[in-house]
Amino acid sequence: MFVSVEISYYPLNDGYRDQVLAVVERLEKCGLEVYSGRMSTQVFGEFDEVMRLVNDTMRWAFETYGRSVFTAKVVQGDRRPR
C-alpha cells in the first residue's frame, strides 16, 4: 500500500536549526521520495518502508537531541506534488 506522509520536527532546546537540518538530511538519504519545505518534509512510498523510516528517524532524534515534538499526517495513496 502506498502512503504519503507529511512530518514536521520541533526540537525543544537550543541549536534547533542545525537539529532540524540533520533530521531532514537523514530523511533525504533514505532512498525514498522526499520533498523538503520550510515547514515540513513529505515522504512517499510503501507503507512499511515509510513508517520504518519515520519511526527510526524519530527514535534517532529523541536519542540524539532529547526533548522534541514531531507532528505527522499519514494519507493512504499517492499525494505527491505534480
A tleap script that builds the chain and sets N, CA, C and O, in Angstrom:
source leaprc.protein.ff14SB
mol = sequence {
  NMET PHE VAL SER VAL GLU ILE SER TYR TYR
  PRO LEU ASN ASP GLY TYR ARG ASP GLN VAL
  LEU ALA VAL VAL GLU ARG LEU GLU LYS CYS
  GLY LEU GLU VAL TYR SER GLY ARG MET SER
  THR GLN VAL PHE GLY GLU PHE ASP GLU VAL
  MET ARG LEU VAL ASN ASP THR MET ARG TRP
  ALA PHE GLU THR TYR GLY ARG SER VAL PHE
  THR ALA LYS VAL VAL GLN GLY ASP ARG ARG
  PRO CARG
}
set mol.1.N position { 0.843 -1.170 0.000 }
set mol.1.CA position { 0.000 0.000 0.000 }
set mol.1.C position { 0.890 1.236 0.000 }
set mol.1.O position { 1.827 1.333 0.792 }
set mol.2.N position { 0.599 2.166 -0.878 }
set mol.2.CA position { 1.359 3.413 -0.997 }
set mol.2.C position { 0.812 4.436 -0.012 }
set mol.2.O position { -0.403 4.563 0.140 }
set mol.3.N position { 1.709 5.175 0.665 }
set mol.3.CA position { 1.284 6.233 1.577 }
set mol.3.C position { 2.080 7.506 1.316 }
set mol.3.O position { 3.184 7.489 0.772 }
set mol.4.N position { 1.469 8.601 1.726 }
set mol.4.CA position { 2.090 9.920 1.692 }
set mol.4.C position { 2.125 10.416 3.134 }
set mol.4.O position { 1.101 10.415 3.818 }
set mol.5.N position { 3.303 10.839 3.599 }
set mol.5.CA position { 3.461 11.311 4.973 }
set mol.5.C position { 4.049 12.708 4.952 }
set mol.5.O position { 5.027 12.980 4.255 }
set mol.6.N position { 3.435 13.593 5.732 }
set mol.6.CA position { 3.985 14.927 5.948 }
set mol.6.C position { 4.421 14.983 7.409 }
set mol.6.O position { 3.620 14.732 8.309 }
set mol.7.N position { 5.701 15.315 7.646 }
set mol.7.CA position { 6.244 15.297 9.000 }
set mol.7.C position { 6.953 16.615 9.290 }
set mol.7.O position { 7.651 17.167 8.440 }
set mol.8.N position { 6.756 17.105 10.511 }
set mol.8.CA position { 7.442 18.308 10.982 }
set mol.8.C position { 8.140 17.971 12.290 }
set mol.8.O position { 7.643 17.169 13.081 }
set mol.9.N position { 9.299 18.590 12.513 }
set mol.9.CA position { 10.118 18.331 13.694 }
set mol.9.C position { 10.391 19.637 14.416 }
set mol.9.O position { 10.810 20.620 13.805 }
set mol.10.N position { 10.150 19.640 15.721 }
set mol.10.CA position { 10.341 20.831 16.543 }
set mol.10.C position { 11.190 20.484 17.767 }
set mol.10.O position { 10.651 20.002 18.763 }
set mol.11.N position { 12.507 20.718 17.717 }
set mol.11.CA position { 13.349 20.476 18.895 }
set mol.11.C position { 13.011 21.490 19.988 }
set mol.11.O position { 12.690 22.641 19.692 }
set mol.12.N position { 13.084 21.067 21.232 }
set mol.12.CA position { 12.751 21.936 22.353 }
set mol.12.C position { 14.006 22.345 23.129 }
set mol.12.O position { 14.018 22.325 24.359 }
set mol.13.N position { 15.055 22.715 22.400 }
set mol.13.CA position { 16.292 23.137 23.035 }
set mol.13.C position { 17.069 24.062 22.097 }
set mol.13.O position { 16.661 24.284 20.957 }
set mol.14.N position { 18.172 24.590 22.576 }
set mol.14.CA position { 18.990 25.482 21.765 }
set mol.14.C position { 19.618 24.723 20.602 }
set mol.14.O position { 19.749 23.500 20.647 }
set mol.15.N position { 20.002 25.450 19.568 }
set mol.15.CA position { 20.614 24.836 18.401 }
set mol.15.C position { 19.620 24.136 17.510 }
set mol.15.O position { 19.972 23.222 16.765 }
set mol.16.N position { 18.378 24.566 17.588 }
set mol.16.CA position { 17.305 23.861 16.877 }
set mol.16.C position { 17.484 23.846 15.368 }
set mol.16.O position { 17.116 22.867 14.719 }
set mol.17.N position { 18.044 24.912 14.790 }
set mol.17.CA position { 18.188 24.966 13.325 }
set mol.17.C position { 19.032 23.812 12.806 }
set mol.17.O position { 18.633 23.122 11.868 }
set mol.18.N position { 20.188 23.599 13.405 }
set mol.18.CA position { 21.067 22.505 12.976 }
set mol.18.C position { 20.417 21.148 13.208 }
set mol.18.O position { 20.626 20.217 12.431 }
set mol.19.N position { 19.633 21.031 14.269 }
set mol.19.CA position { 18.960 19.774 14.564 }
set mol.19.C position { 17.888 19.470 13.519 }
set mol.19.O position { 17.757 18.332 13.069 }
set mol.20.N position { 17.130 20.486 13.139 }
set mol.20.CA position { 16.113 20.301 12.100 }
set mol.20.C position { 16.779 19.893 10.788 }
set mol.20.O position { 16.320 18.969 10.116 }
set mol.21.N position { 17.849 20.575 10.430 }
set mol.21.CA position { 18.557 20.252 9.185 }
set mol.21.C position { 19.097 18.820 9.209 }
set mol.21.O position { 19.078 18.137 8.185 }
set mol.22.N position { 19.575 18.363 10.367 }
set mol.22.CA position { 20.089 16.996 10.475 }
set mol.22.C position { 18.970 15.965 10.295 }
set mol.22.O position { 19.175 14.931 9.659 }
set mol.23.N position { 17.805 16.242 10.846 }
set mol.23.CA position { 16.667 15.326 10.686 }
set mol.23.C position { 16.235 15.281 9.222 }
set mol.23.O position { 15.990 14.203 8.679 }
set mol.24.N position { 16.141 16.440 8.586 }
set mol.24.CA position { 15.758 16.489 7.167 }
set mol.24.C position { 16.785 15.748 6.321 }
set mol.24.O position { 16.417 14.987 5.426 }
set mol.25.N position { 18.064 15.963 6.597 }
set mol.25.CA position { 19.121 15.276 5.843 }
set mol.25.C position { 19.006 13.762 6.007 }
set mol.25.O position { 19.177 13.011 5.047 }
set mol.26.N position { 18.721 13.333 7.198 }
set mol.26.CA position { 18.555 11.888 7.442 }
set mol.26.C position { 17.386 11.328 6.622 }
set mol.26.O position { 17.496 10.247 6.045 }
set mol.27.N position { 16.284 12.054 6.572 }
set mol.27.CA position { 15.141 11.620 5.767 }
set mol.27.C position { 15.491 11.587 4.283 }
set mol.27.O position { 15.116 10.654 3.573 }
set mol.28.N position { 16.208 12.602 3.820 }
set mol.28.CA position { 16.547 12.685 2.395 }
set mol.28.C position { 17.489 11.584 1.941 }
set mol.28.O position { 17.491 11.229 0.762 }
set mol.29.N position { 18.285 11.036 2.840 }
set mol.29.CA position { 19.251 9.988 2.490 }
set mol.29.C position { 18.647 8.585 2.503 }
set mol.29.O position { 19.370 7.606 2.321 }
set mol.30.N position { 17.349 8.471 2.713 }
set mol.30.CA position { 16.710 7.176 2.929 }
set mol.30.C position { 16.515 6.351 1.660 }
set mol.30.O position { 16.349 5.134 1.736 }
set mol.31.N position { 16.534 6.990 0.512 }
set mol.31.CA position { 16.279 6.265 -0.724 }
set mol.31.C position { 14.831 6.318 -1.170 }
set mol.31.O position { 14.503 5.849 -2.260 }
set mol.32.N position { 13.960 6.881 -0.349 }
set mol.32.CA position { 12.565 7.069 -0.736 }
set mol.32.C position { 12.404 8.453 -1.355 }
set mol.32.O position { 13.334 9.260 -1.341 }
set mol.33.N position { 11.240 8.717 -1.888 }
set mol.33.CA position { 10.954 10.027 -2.467 }
set mol.33.C position { 10.631 11.003 -1.339 }
set mol.33.O position { 9.672 10.804 -0.593 }
set mol.34.N position { 11.441 12.063 -1.218 }
set mol.34.CA position { 11.333 13.023 -0.122 }
set mol.34.C position { 11.373 14.437 -0.681 }
set mol.34.O position { 12.228 14.765 -1.504 }
set mol.35.N position { 10.442 15.272 -0.229 }
set mol.35.CA position { 10.421 16.689 -0.586 }
set mol.35.C position { 10.489 17.506 0.699 }
set mol.35.O position { 9.642 17.352 1.578 }
set mol.36.N position { 11.483 18.365 0.810 }
set mol.36.CA position { 11.624 19.206 1.999 }
set mol.36.C position { 11.105 20.599 1.712 }
set mol.36.O position { 11.370 21.169 0.654 }
set mol.37.N position { 10.362 21.142 2.666 }
set mol.37.CA position { 9.858 22.502 2.560 }
set mol.37.C position { 10.247 23.291 3.796 }
set mol.37.O position { 10.987 22.803 4.650 }
set mol.38.N position { 9.752 24.498 3.883 }
set mol.38.CA position { 10.087 25.358 5.020 }
set mol.38.C position { 9.438 24.922 6.318 }
set mol.38.O position { 9.999 25.136 7.392 }
set mol.39.N position { 8.263 24.311 6.236 }
set mol.39.CA position { 7.521 23.959 7.445 }
set mol.39.C position { 7.401 22.452 7.680 }
set mol.39.O position { 7.065 22.020 8.783 }
set mol.40.N position { 7.674 21.654 6.647 }
set mol.40.CA position { 7.528 20.212 6.804 }
set mol.40.C position { 8.290 19.489 5.700 }
set mol.40.O position { 8.761 20.092 4.736 }
set mol.41.N position { 8.391 18.185 5.878 }
set mol.41.CA position { 9.007 17.315 4.881 }
set mol.41.C position { 7.987 16.251 4.522 }
set mol.41.O position { 7.297 15.716 5.391 }
set mol.42.N position { 7.897 15.950 3.243 }
set mol.42.CA position { 6.957 14.936 2.770 }
set mol.42.C position { 7.735 13.717 2.299 }
set mol.42.O position { 8.751 13.835 1.614 }
set mol.43.N position { 7.241 12.546 2.677 }
set mol.43.CA position { 7.868 11.270 2.311 }
set mol.43.C position { 6.809 10.412 1.643 }
set mol.43.O position { 5.673 10.330 2.111 }
set mol.44.N position { 7.190 9.772 0.543 }
set mol.44.CA position { 6.249 8.961 -0.243 }
set mol.44.C position { 6.839 7.577 -0.485 }
set mol.44.O position { 8.026 7.441 -0.782 }
set mol.45.N position { 6.005 6.558 -0.358 }
set mol.45.CA position { 6.467 5.208 -0.633 }
set mol.45.C position { 5.540 4.168 -0.055 }
set mol.45.O position { 4.419 4.459 0.363 }
set mol.46.N position { 6.044 2.934 -0.042 }
set mol.46.CA position { 5.277 1.822 0.503 }
set mol.46.C position { 5.172 1.967 2.019 }
set mol.46.O position { 6.126 2.363 2.688 }
set mol.47.N position { 4.000 1.640 2.544 }
set mol.47.CA position { 3.677 1.860 3.950 }
set mol.47.C position { 4.778 1.401 4.896 }
set mol.47.O position { 5.249 2.186 5.718 }
set mol.48.N position { 5.197 0.138 4.794 }
set mol.48.CA position { 6.167 -0.394 5.743 }
set mol.48.C position { 7.498 0.358 5.677 }
set mol.48.O position { 8.105 0.622 6.715 }
set mol.49.N position { 7.953 0.701 4.484 }
set mol.49.CA position { 9.208 1.426 4.339 }
set mol.49.C position { 9.116 2.838 4.922 }
set mol.49.O position { 10.018 3.284 5.631 }
set mol.50.N position { 8.032 3.527 4.620 }
set mol.50.CA position { 7.868 4.900 5.095 }
set mol.50.C position { 7.730 4.920 6.610 }
set mol.50.O position { 8.369 5.736 7.274 }
set mol.51.N position { 6.916 4.045 7.162 }
set mol.51.CA position { 6.714 4.041 8.600 }
set mol.51.C position { 7.979 3.616 9.346 }
set mol.51.O position { 8.244 4.111 10.442 }
set mol.52.N position { 8.753 2.714 8.769 }
set mol.52.CA position { 10.036 2.331 9.370 }
set mol.52.C position { 10.977 3.533 9.399 }
set mol.52.O position { 11.650 3.779 10.400 }
set mol.53.N position { 11.020 4.281 8.292 }
set mol.53.CA position { 11.863 5.471 8.225 }
set mol.53.C position { 11.429 6.508 9.254 }
set mol.53.O position { 12.267 7.058 9.968 }
set mol.54.N position { 10.140 6.777 9.338 }
set mol.54.CA position { 9.627 7.756 10.299 }
set mol.54.C position { 9.953 7.307 11.721 }
set mol.54.O position { 10.423 8.112 12.526 }
set mol.55.N position { 9.716 6.058 12.037 }
set mol.55.CA position { 10.000 5.513 13.360 }
set mol.55.C position { 11.489 5.632 13.699 }
set mol.55.O position { 11.846 6.116 14.773 }
set mol.56.N position { 12.347 5.192 12.791 }
set mol.56.CA position { 13.794 5.235 13.032 }
set mol.56.C position { 14.296 6.672 13.185 }
set mol.56.O position { 15.151 6.949 14.026 }
set mol.57.N position { 13.768 7.572 12.377 }
set mol.57.CA position { 14.192 8.973 12.434 }
set mol.57.C position { 13.748 9.614 13.741 }
set mol.57.O position { 14.517 10.347 14.363 }
set mol.58.N position { 12.530 9.349 14.157 }
set mol.58.CA position { 12.053 9.900 15.420 }
set mol.58.C position { 12.879 9.370 16.587 }
set mol.58.O position { 13.290 10.144 17.452 }
set mol.59.N position { 13.125 8.084 16.622 }
set mol.59.CA position { 13.929 7.493 17.696 }
set mol.59.C position { 15.318 8.126 17.723 }
set mol.59.O position { 15.811 8.510 18.783 }
set mol.60.N position { 15.946 8.232 16.552 }
set mol.60.CA position { 17.284 8.825 16.452 }
set mol.60.C position { 17.280 10.256 16.981 }
set mol.60.O position { 18.163 10.630 17.753 }
set mol.61.N position { 16.300 11.059 16.578 }
set mol.61.CA position { 16.241 12.452 17.024 }
set mol.61.C position { 16.040 12.539 18.535 }
set mol.61.O position { 16.700 13.342 19.194 }
set mol.62.N position { 15.145 11.730 19.094 }
set mol.62.CA position { 14.924 11.742 20.538 }
set mol.62.C position { 16.195 11.351 21.287 }
set mol.62.O position { 16.552 11.980 22.283 }
set mol.63.N position { 16.879 10.309 20.804 }
set mol.63.CA position { 18.095 9.849 21.472 }
set mol.63.C position { 19.257 10.816 21.291 }
set mol.63.O position { 20.101 10.949 22.177 }
set mol.64.N position { 19.303 11.492 20.146 }
set mol.64.CA position { 20.415 12.389 19.843 }
set mol.64.C position { 20.229 13.778 20.439 }
set mol.64.O position { 21.175 14.350 20.981 }
set mol.65.N position { 19.030 14.321 20.343 }
set mol.65.CA position { 18.795 15.720 20.712 }
set mol.65.C position { 17.910 15.909 21.940 }
set mol.65.O position { 17.796 17.026 22.445 }
set mol.66.N position { 17.298 14.867 22.420 }
set mol.66.CA position { 16.467 14.996 23.609 }
set mol.66.C position { 15.057 15.460 23.287 }
set mol.66.O position { 14.508 15.141 22.233 }
set mol.67.N position { 14.488 16.208 24.200 }
set mol.67.CA position { 13.077 16.605 24.105 }
set mol.67.C position { 12.777 17.317 22.794 }
set mol.67.O position { 13.475 18.247 22.392 }
set mol.68.N position { 11.738 16.863 22.155 }
set mol.68.CA position { 11.314 17.456 20.900 }
set mol.68.C position { 9.905 16.984 20.576 }
set mol.68.O position { 9.363 16.088 21.223 }
set mol.69.N position { 9.325 17.610 19.558 }
set mol.69.CA position { 7.970 17.289 19.125 }
set mol.69.C position { 7.997 16.959 17.635 }
set mol.69.O position { 8.628 17.662 16.846 }
set mol.70.N position { 7.317 15.901 17.264 }
set mol.70.CA position { 7.074 15.571 15.865 }
set mol.70.C position { 5.575 15.656 15.622 }
set mol.70.O position { 4.777 15.255 16.469 }
set mol.71.N position { 5.201 16.174 14.473 }
set mol.71.CA position { 3.822 16.058 14.016 }
set mol.71.C position { 3.862 15.364 12.667 }
set mol.71.O position { 4.768 15.593 11.865 }
set mol.72.N position { 2.882 14.519 12.425 }
set mol.72.CA position { 2.856 13.789 11.154 }
set mol.72.C position { 1.423 13.576 10.706 }
set mol.72.O position { 0.519 13.353 11.511 }
set mol.73.N position { 1.246 13.651 9.396 }
set mol.73.CA position { -0.027 13.300 8.765 }
set mol.73.C position { 0.268 12.161 7.801 }
set mol.73.O position { 1.207 12.233 7.007 }
set mol.74.N position { -0.531 11.124 7.877 }
set mol.74.CA position { -0.347 9.954 7.019 }
set mol.74.C position { -1.610 9.776 6.196 }
set mol.74.O position { -2.713 9.700 6.737 }
set mol.75.N position { -1.437 9.711 4.885 }
set mol.75.CA position { -2.562 9.565 3.973 }
set mol.75.C position { -2.328 8.342 3.104 }
set mol.75.O position { -1.257 8.189 2.518 }
set mol.76.N position { -3.320 7.475 3.019 }
set mol.76.CA position { -3.203 6.337 2.117 }
set mol.76.C position { -3.328 6.860 0.691 }
set mol.76.O position { -4.238 7.625 0.370 }
set mol.77.N position { -2.417 6.443 -0.138 }
set mol.77.CA position { -2.464 6.822 -1.539 }
set mol.77.C position { -1.347 7.782 -1.918 }
set mol.77.O position { -0.529 8.183 -1.090 }
set mol.78.N position { -1.341 8.126 -3.165 }
set mol.78.CA position { -0.291 8.945 -3.767 }
set mol.78.C position { -0.721 10.413 -3.731 }
set mol.78.O position { -1.631 10.804 -4.462 }
set mol.79.N position { -0.098 11.209 -2.912 }
set mol.79.CA position { -0.407 12.635 -2.798 }
set mol.79.C position { 0.806 13.469 -3.173 }
set mol.79.O position { 0.962 14.597 -2.704 }
set mol.80.N position { 1.670 12.912 -4.024 }
set mol.80.CA position { 2.865 13.641 -4.450 }
set mol.80.C position { 2.489 14.887 -5.235 }
set mol.80.O position { 1.498 14.903 -5.965 }
set mol.81.N position { 3.311 15.951 -5.069 }
set mol.81.CA position { 3.051 17.174 -5.868 }
set mol.81.C position { 3.237 16.869 -7.341 }
set mol.81.O position { 4.118 16.097 -7.720 }
set mol.82.N position { 2.435 17.456 -8.139 }
set mol.82.CA position { 2.512 17.250 -9.602 }
set mol.82.C position { 3.172 18.422 -10.251 }
set mol.82.O position { 3.331 18.443 -11.472 }
savepdb mol mol.pdb
quit
